[in-house]
């Protein structure tokens, strides 16, 4: 026995085996509902992935800013050490 969704896709067989117009409508609506559920599932997965990548980006952006400040501070220390070294000569 075929489901209404499958019957709504084809009209083969004898007249008595064909689905009624209401069966076709119901099968079509069921297929639309299935497709909508699949779209919603895919959308939820995409939202989760977007949030994950956004968290990764923000974390790495913060790490990058912290490291830039650290490098700038170390460059300042190097400059001070060079001045002290020049003063001893």
C-alpha positions as CSV (number, residue, x, y, z in Angstrom):
1,X,0.0,0.0,0.0
2,X,1.3,3.4,-0.9
3,X,1.1,6.4,1.2
4,X,-0.9,9.5,0.3
5,X,2.4,11.3,-0.3
6,X,3.4,8.8,-2.9
7,X,0.0,8.7,-4.5
8,X,0.0,12.4,-4.8
9,X,3.1,12.2,-7.0
10,X,1.7,9.9,-9.6
11,X,-1.5,8.9,-11.3
12,X,-0.8,5.4,-12.6
13,X,-3.0,2.3,-12.6
14,X,-6.7,1.8,-13.2
15,X,-9.3,4.4,-12.5
16,X,-10.4,2.6,-9.4
17,X,-6.8,2.6,-8.1
18,X,-6.3,6.3,-8.6
19,X,-6.5,8.5,-5.5
20,X,-9.4,11.0,-5.2
21,X,-8.8,14.7,-5.5
22,X,-8.9,15.0,-1.7
23,X,-6.3,12.2,-1.3
24,X,-4.0,14.1,-3.7
25,X,-4.5,17.3,-1.8
26,X,-3.9,15.6,1.5
27,X,-0.8,13.9,0.1
28,X,0.5,17.1,-1.3
29,X,0.0,18.9,2.1
30,X,1.9,16.1,3.8
31,X,4.8,16.4,1.4
32,X,4.8,20.2,1.9
33,X,4.8,19.6,5.7
34,X,7.7,17.1,5.4
35,X,9.7,19.6,3.3
36,X,9.0,22.4,5.8
37,X,10.2,20.3,8.7
38,X,13.4,19.5,6.8
39,X,13.9,23.2,6.1
40,X,13.4,24.1,9.8
41,X,15.9,21.4,10.8
42,X,18.5,22.6,8.3
43,X,17.9,26.2,9.5
44,X,18.4,25.2,13.1
45,X,21.7,23.5,12.2
46,X,22.8,26.6,10.3
47,X,22.0,28.8,13.3
48,X,24.0,26.6,15.6
49,X,27.0,26.6,13.2
50,X,26.8,30.4,12.9
51,X,26.8,30.8,16.6
52,X,29.7,28.4,17.0
53,X,31.8,30.3,14.3
54,X,30.8,33.6,15.9
55,X,32.1,32.4,19.3
56,X,35.3,31.2,17.7
57,X,35.8,34.5,15.9
58,X,35.2,36.6,19.1
59,X,37.5,34.4,21.1
60,X,40.3,34.6,18.5
61,X,39.7,38.4,18.1
62,X,40.1,38.9,21.8
63,X,43.3,36.7,21.8
64,X,44.7,38.7,18.9
65,X,44.1,42.0,20.7
66,X,45.7,40.7,23.9
67,X,48.7,39.5,22.0
68,X,49.1,42.8,20.1
69,X,49.1,44.6,23.4
70,X,51.6,42.2,24.8
71,X,53.9,42.7,21.8
72,X,53.6,46.5,22.1
73,X,54.6,46.2,25.8
74,X,57.6,44.0,25.1
75,X,58.7,46.4,22.4
76,X,58.6,49.2,25.0
77,X,60.7,47.2,27.3
78,X,63.2,46.5,24.5
79,X,63.4,50.3,23.8
80,X,64.0,51.1,27.5
81,X,66.7,48.4,27.7
82,X,68.4,49.9,24.6
83,X,68.4,53.3,26.2
84,X,69.8,52.0,29.4
85,X,72.5,50.1,27.5
86,X,73.4,53.3,25.5
87,X,73.7,55.3,28.7
88,X,76.3,52.9,30.1
89,X,78.6,53.3,27.2
